[in-house]
Amino acid sequence: MSALAIQDLSVELDHVPVLHAVSCAVSSGGWLALIGPNGAGKTTLLRAVAGLVPHRGTIHINQKDLGALRGRARARLIAYVPQIPVLPPDMTVQDYVLLGRTPYLGYLGAPSRLDRAQAADACDRLDMARFAGRRLGSLSGGERQRAVLARALAQSPEVLLLDEPTSLLDIGHQQQVLELVDDLRRGRGVTVVATLHDLTQASQYAGNLVLLMDGKVEAAGDPATVLTEELIARVYAARVTVGTDPGGHPVVTPVREPPPAPCA
Amino acid sequence: MIRARGRRLPAARAYGVAAAFLVAATLVSALVGAADLNPAATIAALLDKIPFVHLPSSLDQLDRAVLFQIRLPRIVLGALVGGLLAVAGAGYQGVFRNPLVDSGMLGASAGAGLGATLAIVYLSQLGPAAVPVAAFAGSLAGVAIAYLSGAVGGSGTATLLLAGVAVGLFLTAVQTYIMQRSAQDLQQIYSWLLGSLSGATWQQAAEILPYAAVSVAIVLLHGRHLDVLSVGDEEARALGVHPRRVRLIVVAACALAAASAVAVSGLIGFVGIVVPHVVRRLAGPSYRLVLPLSLLVGAGFLVLADALARTVVSPAELPIGVVTALVGSPVFVWILRSTSAVRT
């Protein structure tokens, strides 16, 4: 059964078509990676699912039509983590994570003990409990990303949308964050949709890839189907070889052509 | 920065400090002035007014009149005005995510100034009662014009702020032109523009109380929403909040608060921008604390400033807007330097 089903999604931004009839789906508890060159429409697709840009076409989450849901109801199903989240520097980690409970509060309501417990639990899961009283401005890059994930988790979403979750991190922290997301996916059954630039990471963590190009789905399927040398050469205009890592995942390696031989 | 974190007070302590400051400011202001009131007797007379408290006081008839008909209405009005300006400033800072915004934003001060000037120059036959009404209406009209022009230009907060600046400059230009043409009213216009509580009466306090209560209640109820807005419109929407709706409601309430204050006091700068920053140093950035604490600290600050305004060059009075800026600026700079960099 599909947790997230996108059908014929089209988006125009400032009257320029950005997505053309995109359809894709991911099963409950799955991980879908959106890949493609810059400007292919990956972020726009995530924002459309999050309800942040007007769109045509339908989006269903567990059979619920998102078009029929209001902001708060939608926010209980979907947590969205932008590529560069806004972190108010003087806010404490604890208060920030508690913002994740917003969709569950009435207009004039205040966070209940249960909401605070959920937020504390989300902090625990991401190993942020010891940072609860720290200011966001005092966190390192990896800690910031974990704080943002904790806020998304406090939202208790069915679908987690991540826009380039690793783009500002070193390779160790990239792996750490992706492992944390994968733990949440397996532990909580959260469905993950992430845009990723690193194709090898996409193949190692996501069961499904959707390759976007110029706002259209160019290829979709498991990593071995999508990550081929010819397709990457055509879509990215990049020279790569595709090998296999010890776990059987395709590994994409950039290749540099030898420089022209000096004139004798 | 580490010091700033170390100084952040728990909520209950912060409320205690703010309330103690307001009480102390009230007592100081009740005790200083031209008439020499006996401190113990004055405090006893004040406490006697609290329900179920009965204290004999040795104040004579004249001293009682000074305390209850001159000083106390002025203290209450000052506290109202200070609290309103500070809450409006804090609310605007939250709505616009901008630390430099204050209660006179969005054409509020300029509209009030134009309204008051029009009333002084053209409606003098109606007497002084027309000025506060005109200032109140002008302030609200200024914000409404700025909001409508800004909302047409786009949904961003920067557009709204710039529209406010443009509307403010336009209204001020009209006001300057009218002032130029009516030199005989300049003195009265300037003294209104600089702000004063010298004509304070119980009636004035009673007149603005309903507007104050409604506007403050609405702003305070939106503290949590302003905290959500601090992560930006996009993420706030992803959390199920409607940033534009929250902005409209809070801006309207802040405009009402500032207009009520301006109507009875003229233009008093500085309170709306400084008090919320001082409060943040004390209690952190959450608007659920910043808003109510700004109400208390702003009230105390203006009561103290007014006490200075009427005693420093006694028997004459300084305009209170001059006092808030003269005393407040150095204190503010000192507070900024002794904690950390400016943040919202």
Interface residues (C-beta under 8 A of the other chain):
Chain A: A50 G51 L52 R70 G71 R72 A73 R74 A75 R76 I78 A79 Y80 P82 P85 V86 L87 P88 P89 D90 M91 T92 D95 Y96 L99 G100 T102 P103 L105 L108 A110 R135 G137 S138 Q155
Chain B: M1 A4 R5 L221 R224 D227 V228 S230 V231 G232 E234 E235 R237 A238 L239 G240 V241 H242 R280 G284 P285 S286 R288 R343 T344
